[in-house]
Amino acid sequence: MRDIRDYSLLGRNTFGIDVKCRRFIDFDTVEEIQRVVPTLTEEDRPLLLLGGGSNLLLTKDFEGTVLHVGIKGVERHFVDGGILLRCGAGETWDDIVALCVKNEWYGAENLSLIPGEVGASAVQNIGAYGSEVKDIIYKVEAVEIKTGLIHWFTNEECDYHYRQSRFKHDWKDRFLITHVTYRLQESFTPNLDYGNIREELRKEGIENPTAQQLRDCIIRIRDAKLPDPKKEGNAGSFFMNPIVEKVQYDALHADYPDMPHYVVDDDHVKIPAGWMIDRCGWKGKSLGRAGVHSKQALVLVNRGGATGEEVVALCEQIRRDVKQKFGVDIHPEVNVV
């Protein structure tokens, strides 16, 4: 365990925002969490529960305590028709995906190269290319901050929705996730119907990919359009794709026949926020030292030395422009602190 005062968070957020916190605690074991968190006082608050910092925008020094669970380790258990993989919250998410694909445990391959850690996957319900992590989460283990008691939550109890869970709302700052158990399958059914997956596979002459070929394809797609945070600070997709009523989409489609969409159910449609941002003329543009990535308008970037406030100002201007042009509200996926 590491317990550090006046700690720089520059290396703990992929946006590259240079701020500090009053106290930083990094846990290596469940026992450390149980021993320490019940001793936190009002002087230690507010609390910020931090994963890999890849879905975070810090706007100022944090006058409280940052808690990070660095628990490592992976355990596998075979069950009928699949594998239960219990992973420490501090494991890197993409390392887990790579491990699954290598061992022919299926279900996570479409979530390749998403940055962040295992614990955050269960908070955010990460998703990409037609898959969400809720589809494979079996159980979540967490320590209650107030009492130090261990709790186990089923998938259903976490109440997962698009980029949402109870950990982001009524359980916010109440639990520290220590382990997540995923249920993977022994048989492979490729999910190829989202975005340009099939098109990219055809370029390689692949019609029926293996899980490794599908993972490699998704990595190529992501690498081609998403910036490396080590070179240009960012938090990946900054905005959630809005879900609107079908009647509203039909009206928009009449004005914009090329507007892409994904059917959610009979009454709702998901519209790509990046497409609308691009149509508002923001792709590749900047506002001060914050900008919009030139290849993917959904990604806001730190051009160099940007403050969190500058990124927020860009975010709000983009939201206003999208609302004015399309009548659609878009909201940040990134946690703004």
JOFEN-V823938 format. One record per pair of residues at least 24 apart in sequence whose ideal C-beta (glycine too) atoms are under 6 Angstrom apart, sorted by the first residue. I is the first residue (numbers start at 1). J is the second residue. Records with the same first field share a line. If there is no record, write none. Layout:
I->J + J
This chain:
1->27 + 28 + 32
2->26
12->53
13->53 + 56 + 58
14->53 + 54 + 229 + 235
15->57 + 233 + 235 + 302
16->233 + 302
17->58 + 308
19->58 + 61
20->61
21->62 + 66
22->63
23->65
24->66
25->67
26->68 + 70
27->69
28->70
30->178
33->143 + 176
34->143 + 148
37->145 + 148
38->148
47->173
51->116 + 117 + 119 + 120
52->116 + 117
54->115 + 116 + 235
55->124 + 235 + 334 + 335
56->335
57->308 + 311 + 334 + 336
58->308 + 337
59->308 + 309
69->119 + 176
71->178
82->183 + 184 + 185 + 186
83->184
84->138 + 181 + 183
85->182
86->179 + 181
87->118 + 180
88->179
89->118 + 119 + 177 + 178
90->117
91->118
93->118 + 121
100->184
101->211 + 212 + 215
105->184
106->184 + 185 + 188 + 211
107->136 + 184 + 185
109->211 + 214 + 215
110->191
112->215 + 218 + 219
113->219 + 222
118->180
119->177
122->177 + 180
123->165 + 167
125->160 + 163 + 165
129->194 + 195 + 218
130->191 + 194
131->191
134->160
136->182 + 183
138->181 + 183
139->181
140->180
141->178 + 179
142->175 + 176 + 177
143->176 + 178
144->175
163->240 + 333
190->214
225->295 + 296
227->293 + 301
232->301
233->302
234->299 + 301
235->334
237->298 + 333
238->300 + 334
239->273 + 298 + 330 + 332 + 333
240->331 + 333
241->270 + 272 + 273
242->271 + 328 + 330
243->268 + 270
244->269
273->298 + 330
274->298
276->322 + 326
277->318
280->321 + 322 + 325
282->318
287->314
290->314
